[in-house]
Amino acid sequence: MNTCSWPDNNKMMQEYHNKEWCVPTNNDQYIFEMLTLEGAQSGLSWSIVLSKRDGYKEAFHQFDLEYCSSLTDDDLIFIKENYQVIKHLLKLQSVRNNAMAILEIQREFGSFSNFLWEYVDYEPIINQWEKDEQIPAQTELSKQISKDLKKRGFKFVGPVIIYSFMQSIGMVDDHIQSCPYHTNNRANNFRS
């Protein structure tokens, strides 16, 4: 079977592709992590972001929503200067901002997962691409989710970021058909 070509020979990218990418999840903490990392990627490569993932986990206490929502400007500057994260203050401020917005959604919908998965009727969109080049950068749905999140005060949630985010939490399966990790070829299709 042919696998997706985008991870190339990068071990870290291969591991992410094989174990996480396009695997459905309803874990709000993991979903927040992916939203943060996808937002951090804006203008950068995914391999750069993945290489700093441990730094993000350490700086943001494993993406604890309560902790992140209570960070001060000084805390974020300290994180920028002392942790292995993308050194972009607006992106770091978006972590606090988005944590606050997620907590509000959790109060309203029970979980951030419920809010997001409602867009796809709680079933992942399973695409049947033959090659990586067919995968879109954004869709009408990612535009709609982006618009709705922006209305709720989220930052770094443009339609391209949101489409990548949808892939990262398994709302969309964009593995090529021949990839052993495509939903149709994988035994365990849900990440807890």
PABA-862387 format. One record per residue (C-alpha): x, y, z; residue number from 1. Coordinates in Angstrom, 2 decimals, padded with zeros to 5 digits. Example, Ala and Ser with C-alpha at 12.3 -4.5 7.8 and 13.67 -1.06 7.14 Angstrom:
<fivos>
((012.30 -004.50 007.80) 1)
((013.67 -001.06 007.14) 2)
</fivos>
This chain:
<fivos>
((000.00 000.00 000.00) 1)
((001.14 003.53 -000.73) 2)
((001.14 005.91 002.19) 3)
((000.57 009.68 002.12) 4)
((003.71 011.41 000.82) 5)
((003.67 014.59 002.93) 6)
((005.51 013.19 006.00) 7)
((008.41 012.31 003.66) 8)
((011.36 010.78 005.57) 9)
((010.86 012.91 008.69) 10)
((010.40 010.45 011.62) 11)
((008.45 012.97 013.74) 12)
((006.10 013.75 010.84) 13)
((005.67 010.04 010.08) 14)
((004.80 009.32 013.71) 15)
((002.21 012.12 013.71) 16)
((000.77 010.91 010.38) 17)
((000.60 007.29 011.52) 18)
((-000.79 007.75 015.03) 19)
((-002.72 011.04 015.18) 20)
((-003.56 012.68 011.83) 21)
((-007.23 012.21 010.87) 22)
((-007.99 010.02 013.91) 23)
((-011.28 011.21 015.47) 24)
((-011.11 012.50 019.03) 25)
((-013.53 014.02 021.54) 26)
((-010.86 014.93 024.12) 27)
((-011.13 018.69 024.69) 28)
((-007.60 019.03 026.02) 29)
((-006.14 017.34 022.93) 30)
((-008.45 019.38 020.68) 31)
((-007.18 022.57 022.36) 32)
((-003.60 021.39 021.84) 33)
((-004.23 020.84 018.14) 34)
((-005.97 024.21 017.75) 35)
((-002.96 025.86 019.41) 36)
((-000.38 024.04 017.28) 37)
((-002.29 024.59 014.03) 38)
((-002.55 028.31 014.85) 39)
((001.17 028.41 015.66) 40)
((001.90 026.90 012.24) 41)
((000.51 029.92 010.38) 42)
((003.31 030.92 007.98) 43)
((005.58 028.06 009.11) 44)
((006.06 024.37 008.35) 45)
((004.32 021.68 010.39) 46)
((007.67 020.03 011.11) 47)
((008.89 023.20 012.88) 48)
((005.77 023.25 015.05) 49)
((005.99 019.54 015.87) 50)
((009.62 020.00 016.89) 51)
((008.43 022.51 019.51) 52)
((005.44 020.49 020.71) 53)
((007.11 019.38 023.95) 54)
((008.00 023.00 024.69) 55)
((004.35 023.96 024.25) 56)
((003.21 021.13 026.52) 57)
((005.64 022.23 029.22) 58)
((004.88 025.95 028.90) 59)
((001.09 025.49 028.87) 60)
((000.86 022.72 031.51) 61)
((-000.19 020.01 029.02) 62)
((-002.74 022.46 027.55) 63)
((-004.71 022.76 030.77) 64)
((-007.58 025.09 029.83) 65)
((-008.04 026.69 033.26) 66)
((-004.32 027.35 033.58) 67)
((-004.02 028.77 030.05) 68)
((-007.08 030.99 030.47) 69)
((-005.56 032.61 033.58) 70)
((-002.14 033.49 032.11) 71)
((-001.15 037.14 032.39) 72)
((000.67 039.20 029.75) 73)
((003.82 038.86 031.86) 74)
((003.36 035.06 031.98) 75)
((003.13 034.95 028.19) 76)
((006.24 037.09 027.76) 77)
((008.07 034.76 030.18) 78)
((006.92 031.76 028.11) 79)
((008.07 033.46 024.91) 80)
((011.52 034.12 026.37) 81)
((012.08 030.87 028.29) 82)
((010.37 027.99 026.48) 83)
((010.87 026.23 023.16) 84)
((007.79 027.70 021.49) 85)
((007.18 029.81 018.39) 86)
((008.36 033.28 019.49) 87)
((005.33 035.17 018.17) 88)
((003.57 037.07 020.97) 89)
((000.19 037.32 019.23) 90)
((000.17 033.55 018.68) 91)
((001.05 033.01 022.34) 92)
((-001.67 035.45 023.43) 93)
((-004.13 033.48 021.30) 94)
((-003.52 030.45 023.56) 95)
((-004.98 032.35 026.53) 96)
((-007.70 033.92 024.42) 97)
((-008.78 030.61 022.86) 98)
((-008.70 028.82 026.22) 99)
((-011.14 031.41 027.57) 100)
((-013.38 030.99 024.51) 101)
((-013.32 027.18 024.85) 102)
((-014.28 027.36 028.53) 103)
((-017.28 029.48 027.51) 104)
((-018.26 026.93 024.85) 105)
((-017.90 024.10 027.39) 106)
((-020.37 025.89 029.66) 107)
((-022.80 026.27 026.77) 108)
((-022.41 022.92 024.96) 109)
((-020.97 020.61 027.61) 110)
((-017.69 020.28 025.69) 111)
((-015.75 021.90 022.88) 112)
((-015.91 018.52 021.15) 113)
((-019.74 018.60 021.11) 114)
((-019.67 022.08 019.59) 115)
((-017.26 021.09 016.81) 116)
((-018.57 017.63 015.97) 117)
((-022.11 018.98 015.55) 118)
((-020.89 020.54 012.28) 119)
((-020.43 017.05 010.79) 120)
((-023.36 015.35 012.57) 121)
((-020.84 013.57 014.84) 122)
((-019.44 011.54 011.92) 123)
((-016.07 012.22 010.28) 124)
((-015.95 013.23 006.63) 125)
((-014.04 010.40 004.97) 126)
((-012.56 011.53 001.67) 127)
((-011.35 009.20 -001.06) 128)
((-008.37 011.03 -002.55) 129)
((-006.03 009.13 -004.84) 130)
((-003.06 011.47 -004.32) 131)
((-001.99 014.16 -001.86) 132)
((-002.32 016.94 -004.45) 133)
((-006.11 016.51 -004.46) 134)
((-006.48 017.49 -000.79) 135)
((-007.92 021.01 -000.47) 136)
((-006.38 023.73 001.70) 137)
((-009.85 024.85 002.85) 138)
((-013.50 024.00 002.29) 139)
((-016.86 025.69 002.67) 140)
((-017.20 023.96 006.04) 141)
((-013.81 025.18 007.28) 142)
((-014.82 028.70 006.20) 143)
((-018.07 028.40 008.19) 144)
((-016.37 027.04 011.33) 145)
((-013.69 029.74 011.05) 146)
((-016.36 032.44 010.81) 147)
((-018.28 031.03 013.78) 148)
((-015.15 030.71 015.96) 149)
((-014.09 034.28 015.12) 150)
((-017.55 035.49 016.21) 151)
((-016.91 033.76 019.54) 152)
((-013.59 035.60 019.94) 153)
((-011.10 032.94 018.79) 154)
((-007.81 034.05 017.22) 155)
((-005.65 032.36 014.57) 156)
((-008.59 030.39 013.23) 157)
((-008.67 031.28 009.53) 158)
((-010.28 028.77 007.13) 159)
((-006.94 027.18 006.09) 160)
((-005.87 026.76 009.74) 161)
((-009.29 025.34 010.57) 162)
((-009.16 022.83 007.73) 163)
((-005.78 021.55 009.00) 164)
((-007.28 021.52 012.50) 165)
((-010.25 019.45 011.28) 166)
((-007.76 016.93 009.85) 167)
((-005.76 016.92 013.09) 168)
((-008.77 015.97 015.24) 169)
((-010.26 013.54 012.74) 170)
((-013.31 015.54 011.66) 171)
((-011.92 014.92 008.18) 172)
((-009.95 011.90 006.96) 173)
((-007.68 013.07 004.14) 174)
((-005.35 010.09 004.00) 175)
((-005.11 008.93 000.40) 176)
((-007.19 005.82 -000.32) 177)
((-004.16 003.55 -000.57) 178)
((-002.67 004.72 002.74) 179)
((-002.79 002.03 005.45) 180)
((-003.93 004.75 007.88) 181)
((-007.06 005.72 005.91) 182)
((-010.22 004.99 007.93) 183)
((-011.19 002.20 005.55) 184)
((-007.83 000.49 006.11) 185)
((-007.41 001.07 009.86) 186)
((-008.73 -001.19 012.62) 187)
((-008.98 001.35 015.46) 188)
((-010.71 004.49 014.24) 189)
((-011.11 006.56 017.40) 190)
((-008.64 008.31 019.70) 191)
((-009.71 008.78 023.32) 192)
</fivos>
